[in-house]
Amino acid sequence: MISAGALVALGLVAGTFYWLRARGSQQPLPDAVSPEPSEFHEASVASPPPISRNEKTAPATKNNKKTASPAAELPLQTGEVLNYTANVSKLDNVATLTLKVAGKGNFLGKNVWHLQAAAHTLKPLRIVFELDDQFDSYSDSGTLASLQYEMRLNERGQKVDLVQRMTSSGREPAPPDATAARVLPGTRDPLGFMQFLRNTDWSNTRQVSSPVYDGHKLYDVRAKLVSASAAVGVPAGDFRASKIEIHVFENGVESKDGSFTLYLANDAVRTPVLLEAIMPVLTARVELVKDLPQSPESKPKAK
């Protein structure tokens, strides 16, 4: 059974690894269409342009840790959809994961990104662990700090809807359909943390850290660059990528549940192409399977 710490460390695969904890043989359900919070108002604005790999950024702090760049520089694109397959030990394609940048808008008076993830188990594992889960994050557009994190879990026919409104003071009441989650200022949820890692300029930064709330517990998660140009092969192709080790701490003690590694392609938007987890009872790989989105300048011009 994988702990919540593993979910945080992997970040991107928060949904996928829930099925490894789940308590069948149907086909996966389509992604759930859940209503957006009444406080969210989608903005009809163009996505910010991708970051140039040569763009100058502010210097790191003395401990060589960086915070996110301003909102206008975030390498996020509204409508981006990334698809992954999960391989566990000697079993291939046991689950799928879809990540979406669903939109940008205003939530509780702040500009936010609406981020989504959906996970489904596949045969033969689905016979044992039937899972169809969706996760929604409303994260500040400049810092990617979480304002609200939603989990809609459907595991072996048992459905759980959990909406958590983040509060650092404990004085902001949650709406009737949500619960208040007391967190540290600047806390990110797993989806926001993944985008935070994408937004980090790893050419100038060696290590970052962040408080991360996975929907159950609050952790200190630290990410360290170990290679700036690792060779990675996944179904989507062969890449040169930044190899980043992720370490999870709870109450100052590092989790012993496993080791985790994230590979971000050395492209303009630092696409997550591979995540690896090595744990006492199994190993897992989550691999990009579909073509990368084209940047505007790379699309063929109309004749």
C-alpha positions in Angstrom: 0.0 0.0 0.0 1.5 3.3 -1.1 1.4 6.1 1.4 0.0 9.6 0.8 3.6 10.7 0.8 4.1 8.9 -2.4 1.2 10.7 -4.0 2.8 14.0 -3.0 6.2 13.1 -4.2 4.9 12.1 -7.6 2.7 15.1 -7.8 1.7 14.6 -11.4 0.4 11.1 -10.8 -1.7 11.9 -7.8 -4.6 10.2 -9.4 -2.8 7.2 -10.8 -1.3 6.1 -7.6 -4.6 6.2 -5.7 -5.6 3.0 -7.4 -2.6 1.2 -5.8 -4.1 2.1 -2.4 -7.7 1.2 -3.5 -9.5 -1.5 -1.6 -14.2 -5.4 -12.0 -13.6 -6.0 -15.1 -15.7 -3.2 -16.5 -14.2 -0.7 -19.1 -13.0 2.6 -17.7 -15.6 5.3 -17.3 -15.3 8.6 -19.3 -13.7 11.5 -17.4 -16.3 13.0 -15.1 -17.6 16.4 -15.9 -17.9 18.1 -12.5 -19.4 21.6 -12.1 -16.9 24.3 -11.4 -17.3 26.3 -8.2 -19.7 29.1 -8.3 -16.9 31.4 -7.3 -14.8 30.6 -10.4 -15.3 32.8 -13.4 -13.4 31.7 -16.5 -11.3 34.4 -18.2 -11.5 34.7 -22.0 -7.8 35.5 -22.3 -5.1 34.0 -24.5 -2.6 31.7 -22.9 0.8 33.2 -22.0 3.6 32.5 -24.5 6.0 29.7 -23.6 9.2 30.6 -21.8 12.3 30.8 -23.9 15.0 28.6 -22.6 17.5 31.5 -22.9 15.3 34.0 -21.0 17.0 35.7 -18.1 15.5 35.1 -14.7 16.1 36.5 -11.2 19.0 35.0 -9.4 18.4 32.2 -6.8 18.4 32.9 -3.1 21.5 32.1 -1.0 20.3 28.5 -0.5 19.9 28.2 -4.2 16.1 27.9 -4.1 13.7 29.7 -6.4 10.1 30.6 -6.3 7.7 30.7 -9.3 8.0 33.4 -11.9 5.3 36.0 -12.4 2.0 34.8 -13.9 2.7 36.2 -17.3 5.8 33.9 -17.6 4.2 30.6 -16.5 4.7 28.0 -19.2 1.1 26.9 -19.1 -1.2 26.7 -22.0 -5.0 26.7 -21.7 -6.4 23.5 -23.3 -3.1 21.5 -22.9 -3.9 17.8 -22.6 -1.2 15.3 -21.7 -1.8 11.5 -21.7 0.2 8.9 -19.8 0.3 5.2 -19.3 1.3 3.5 -16.0 3.5 0.4 -15.8 3.9 -1.4 -12.5 6.7 -3.9 -11.9 6.3 -6.4 -14.8 2.8 -5.2 -15.8 2.5 -2.7 -18.6 -0.4 -0.3 -19.3 -2.3 -1.0 -16.1 -3.7 2.5 -15.9 -4.1 5.7 -17.8 -3.6 9.3 -16.5 -4.8 12.5 -18.3 -3.6 15.9 -17.3 -5.4 19.1 -18.4 -4.9 22.8 -18.1 -8.7 23.3 -18.1 -8.6 27.1 -18.1 -7.7 30.3 -16.4 -10.0 32.6 -14.5 -10.9 34.4 -11.3 -11.5 32.6 -8.0 -12.1 34.3 -4.7 -10.8 37.5 -6.2 -7.6 36.0 -7.4 -6.4 34.9 -10.9 -6.0 31.2 -10.9 -5.3 28.2 -13.2 -7.9 25.4 -13.2 -5.9 22.2 -13.4 -7.3 18.7 -13.8 -6.2 15.1 -13.6 -8.2 11.9 -14.3 -7.0 8.3 -13.7 -8.5 5.0 -14.8 -7.3 1.4 -14.2 -7.2 -1.0 -17.2 -7.4 -4.8 -17.5 -6.1 -7.0 -16.1 -5.4 -4.8 -13.0 -8.9 -3.4 -13.2 -10.4 -6.8 -12.3 -8.8 -6.3 -8.9 -8.6 -2.5 -8.6 -11.5 -0.8 -10.4 -10.8 2.9 -10.2 -12.0 6.1 -12.0 -10.9 9.2 -10.2 -10.8 12.9 -11.0 -8.9 15.7 -9.3 -9.3 19.5 -9.7 -7.0 22.2 -8.6 -7.6 26.0 -8.5 -4.1 27.4 -8.0 -2.9 31.0 -7.9 -1.7 32.0 -11.4 1.5 33.6 -10.1 2.6 31.3 -7.3 0.5 28.1 -7.9 -0.4 28.1 -4.3 -3.6 26.1 -3.9 -6.9 27.9 -3.2 -9.1 24.8 -3.6 -8.4 21.1 -4.2 -11.1 18.6 -5.2 -11.1 14.8 -5.3 -13.9 12.8 -6.9 -13.0 9.2 -6.2 -14.8 6.2 -7.7 -13.1 3.1 -6.5 -14.7 -0.4 -6.7 -18.1 1.3 -6.8 -17.5 3.4 -3.7 -17.8 7.1 -4.5 -16.3 9.9 -2.5 -16.5 13.6 -3.3 -14.1 15.8 -1.3 -13.8 19.6 -1.8 -11.2 21.3 0.4 -10.8 25.1 0.7 -7.3 26.1 1.7 -6.8 28.4 4.6 -3.6 29.5 6.3 -5.2 31.4 9.2 -8.2 29.1 9.9 -10.4 32.2 10.0 -11.8 31.9 6.5 -15.0 29.8 6.6 -15.4 27.1 3.9 -18.7 27.1 1.9 -21.4 24.5 2.8 -20.2 22.0 0.1 -16.5 22.2 1.2 -14.3 21.6 4.2 -11.5 23.9 5.4 -8.0 22.6 5.2 -5.5 24.4 7.4 -2.2 24.8 5.6 1.0 26.9 5.6 1.1 30.0 3.5 2.1 29.2 -0.1 1.0 25.5 0.1 0.5 23.8 -3.2 -1.6 20.7 -4.0 -0.1 17.8 -6.1 -1.3 19.3 -9.4 -0.1 22.8 -8.6 3.2 21.4 -7.4 3.8 19.7 -10.7 3.2 22.9 -12.5 5.5 24.6 -10.1 8.3 22.2 -11.0 7.6 22.9 -14.7 7.8 26.6 -14.0 11.2 26.4 -12.3 14.1 27.4 -14.5 16.3 24.3 -13.9 19.1 25.8 -16.0 19.7 28.3 -13.1 18.3 26.4 -10.1 19.5 23.2 -8.4 16.9 22.8 -5.7 13.4 24.0 -4.7 11.1 23.1 -1.9 7.4 23.6 -1.1 4.7 22.7 1.4 2.3 20.3 -0.3 -1.1 19.2 0.8 -2.3 16.0 -0.8 -5.9 16.1 0.5 -4.9 14.2 3.6 -1.7 15.5 5.1 0.7 18.4 4.8 4.3 17.6 3.7 7.5 19.4 3.0 8.5 18.3 -0.5 12.0 19.0 -1.9 13.1 18.6 -5.5 16.7 18.5 -6.6 18.2 18.5 -10.1 20.6 15.6 -10.6 21.1 15.8 -14.4 20.4 18.6 -16.9 20.3 16.4 -20.0 19.3 12.8 -19.3 18.3 10.6 -22.2 14.7 9.4 -21.8 12.7 7.0 -24.0 8.9 6.8 -23.7 6.0 5.9 -26.1 5.8 9.5 -27.1 9.4 9.5 -28.3 13.0 10.0 -27.2 13.9 13.2 -25.2 16.6 15.0 -23.5 15.3 15.9 -20.1 16.1 17.4 -16.7 16.2 14.6 -14.2 14.8 15.7 -10.8 14.8 13.7 -7.6 11.9 14.3 -5.3 12.1 13.8 -1.5 9.1 14.0 0.9 9.4 15.0 4.5 6.9 14.8 7.3 7.6 16.6 10.6 11.2 17.0 9.5 11.7 13.3 8.8 12.2 12.0 5.2 9.7 9.4 4.1 11.1 5.9 3.6 8.3 4.7 1.4 10.4 5.0 -1.7 12.5 7.1 -4.1 10.9 9.2 -6.8 12.3 10.8 -10.0 10.7 13.2 -12.5 11.9 13.9 -16.0 11.0 17.3 -17.6 11.7 17.6 -21.3 14.2 20.3 -22.2 11.6 22.1 -24.4 9.9 25.5 -24.0 7.2 24.2 -21.7 9.2 21.6 -19.8 6.8 18.8 -20.5 6.7 16.0 -17.9 7.6 12.9 -19.9 8.4 10.3 -17.3 7.9 9.7 -13.6 9.6 6.8 -11.8 8.9 5.4 -8.3 10.9 2.7 -6.6 9.2 1.3 -3.5 9.8 -1.7 -1.2 7.2 -3.8 -2.9 7.1 -2.5 -6.5 8.4 -0.1 -9.1 6.3 2.1 -11.3 6.8 4.2 -14.4 4.3 6.8 -15.7 5.1 7.5 -19.3 3.9 10.2 -21.8 2.1 8.4 -24.7 0.8 11.1 -27.0 2.5 13.7 -29.2 3.6 16.9 -27.5 1.5 20.0 -28.2 3.0 22.2 -30.9 4.1 25.7 -30.0 2.6 28.4 -32.3 5.8 29.0 -34.1 6.2 25.3 -34.9 2.7 24.8 -36.4 2.5 24.7 -40.2 1.4 27.9 -41.7 -1.8 28.0 -43.8 -1.2 28.4 -47.5 
